Amino acid sequence: MSERSLVLLKPDAVQRGLIGKLVSRLEDRGLKIAGMKLMRLDLPLARRHYAEHVEKPFFGGLAEFMMSSPIVAMAVEGKGAVEAVRSAMGVTNPQSAAPGTIRGDFALDIGRNLIHGSDSPESAERELAIFFAEEELFDYARDSERWITES
């Protein structure tokens, strides 16, 4: 069964020119892009996305960082997309992330860890609605899908 996850390529990924490499990692895994856009977060959008962190002491710095440069917002789709994205990203702290993961291969600092992925199917649904209107998400078949997962 196919599911969707939100992926955000954070300002550090954009500034370091890693967009193509990180998108390729997810597509190479077998995930399909259902929506993608380059955008800038503003404070109301940052507050919606990070609602559970708004009252925490680190929120100001997090919001400032996320608004400092464009980001890439993506809806990725595939079997077990949420878990597939999370395992491809690696753990939050790049110092503990396994080699072969995005954070393990490209990041050094927890505050500059390149990428966000939804942590559950329920979070994915909520987060995707924050970043994408329904008409910005596309359902389409790829011929390669039969070579990626069993039906």
Phi and psi in degrees as a GROMACS rama.xvg file:
@    title "Ramachandran Plot"
@    xaxis  label "Phi"
@    yaxis  label "Psi"
@TYPE xy
-85.1029  142.749  SER-2
-137.237  169.172  GLU-3
-118.16  153.48  ARG-4
-137.087  148.547  SER-5
-83.9751  138.055  LEU-6
-127.819  131.401  VAL-7
-116.474  125.303  LEU-8
-90.7713  113.736  LEU-9
-73.8848  170.656  LYS-10
-53.2593  -35.0105  PRO-11
-66.4248  -35.0994  ASP-12
-66.5335  -42.2864  ALA-13
-64.9891  -48.8671  VAL-14
-65.0548  -29.8305  GLN-15
-87.0489  0.782434  ARG-16
71.2078  32.8061  GLY-17
-101.326  4.7747  LEU-18
-53.0411  -54.6638  ILE-19
-59.5675  -44.7975  GLY-20
-62.4258  -42.1466  LYS-21
-73.0079  -38.5687  LEU-22
-62.907  -42.2462  VAL-23
-60.4103  -40.5076  SER-24
-57.2045  -43.8851  ARG-25
-71.5037  -41.4075  LEU-26
-67.7801  -39.3955  GLU-27
-60.7589  -30.4632  ASP-28
-68.1106  -22.5315  ARG-29
114.035  0.49381  GLY-30
-78.3626  149.496  LEU-31
-110.577  139.087  LYS-32
-81.2832  119.618  ILE-33
-100.31  -15.7498  ALA-34
-170.44  145.705  GLY-35
-158.491  137.021  MET-36
-154.163  147.333  LYS-37
-89.5967  129.763  LEU-38
-153.661  168.496  MET-39
-113.719  132.261  ARG-40
-77.012  141.296  LEU-41
-110.648  174.215  ASP-42
-62.4614  -43.6445  LEU-43
-59.562  -38.859  PRO-44
-69.4189  -41.1645  LEU-45
-61.7058  -41.1123  ALA-46
-65.0305  -38.166  ARG-47
-66.2279  -47.0595  ARG-48
-66.6849  -43.4985  HIS-49
-101.656  36.0558  TYR-50
-51.6254  -38.9668  ALA-51
-71.6863  -11.7923  GLU-52
-109.466  -4.20349  HIS-53
-54.4279  -38.6188  VAL-54
-88.1705  -2.4047  GLU-55
-82.407  152.259  LYS-56
-63.3668  -24.6355  PRO-57
-86.1135  -6.28038  PHE-58
-60.1726  -41.9267  PHE-59
-56.8333  -47.5675  GLY-60
-66.482  -38.8755  GLY-61
-62.7331  -47.5888  LEU-62
-62.9265  -43.2245  ALA-63
-59.0898  -45.5773  GLU-64
-61.6317  -47.3244  PHE-65
-67.2869  -21.6692  MET-66
-95.6955  -1.93861  MET-67
-75.6663  -15.5604  SER-68
-161.664  162.302  SER-69
-59.164  156.78  PRO-70
-124.443  167.406  ILE-71
-113.152  122.312  VAL-72
-101.966  131.784  ALA-73
-133.388  144.819  MET-74
-106.052  118  ALA-75
-111.794  148.604  VAL-76
-133.535  145.866  GLU-77
163.982  175.133  GLY-78
-63.2513  122.281  LYS-79
60.1293  38.4232  GLY-80
-55.3963  -41.6369  ALA-81
-59.9163  -51.3107  VAL-82
-69.4373  -35.4417  GLU-83
-62.9461  -42.4021  ALA-84
-65.5821  -45.6705  VAL-85
-62.1798  -40.3714  ARG-86
-71.6753  -33.1014  SER-87
-69.1604  -33.3898  ALA-88
-69.6085  -42.0212  MET-89
89.3778  170.132  GLY-90
-65.2392  160.861  VAL-91
-56.183  -42.7186  THR-92
-86.2451  110.323  ASN-93
-57.2788  -26.9648  PRO-94
-64.5225  -23.6501  GLN-95
-104.607  -4.17572  SER-96
-74.9968  139.422  ALA-97
-69.043  144.053  ALA-98
-56.3825  144.144  PRO-99
97.241  -15.8716  GLY-100
-92.9584  161.556  THR-101
-57.8186  -50.3846  ILE-102
-69.5495  -36.3254  ARG-103
-66.6887  -30.2277  GLY-104
-93.5483  -26.3599  ASP-105
-124.169  -3.61828  PHE-106
-128.855  155.453  ALA-107
-123.336  -24.8141  LEU-108
-123.326  137.274  ASP-109
-61.2557  -30.5559  ILE-110
-79.9641  -8.42406  GLY-111
-133.832  64.8809  ARG-112
-103.794  17.2124  ASN-113
74.5783  -36.1398  LEU-114
-148.435  145.445  ILE-115
-120.925  140.681  HIS-116
-136.234  144.632  GLY-117
-55.3968  145.387  SER-118
-95.7148  -4.41848  ASP-119
-162.172  161.347  SER-120
-58.6398  -34.4093  PRO-121
-68.0045  -43.5668  GLU-122
-63.4083  -39.8381  SER-123
-58.7196  -44.9571  ALA-124
-61.2913  -45.4868  GLU-125
-63.9293  -47.3344  ARG-126
-68.6527  -40.0044  GLU-127
-60.4283  -37.7153  LEU-128
-67.3112  -25.458  ALA-129
-72.9923  -39.1771  ILE-130
-99.2274  -18.7613  PHE-131
-133.855  135.33  PHE-132
-78.4129  153.676  ALA-133
-53.6419  -38.2647  GLU-134
-73.0431  -7.2582  GLU-135
-92.1218  -2.98225  GLU-136
-108.303  137.572  LEU-137
-120.638  135.27  PHE-138
-100.873  124.718  ASP-139
-156.183  155.884  TYR-140
-99.2225  144.138  ALA-141
-114.679  137.514  ARG-142
-59.6406  -27.779  ASP-143
-74.1776  -15.3816  SER-144
-57.6726  -34.0394  GLU-145
-68.649  -14.7462  ARG-146
-96.2224  -5.34029  TRP-147
-101.026  -44.0983  ILE-148
-134.537  152.658  THR-149
-74.9282  152.044  GLU-150
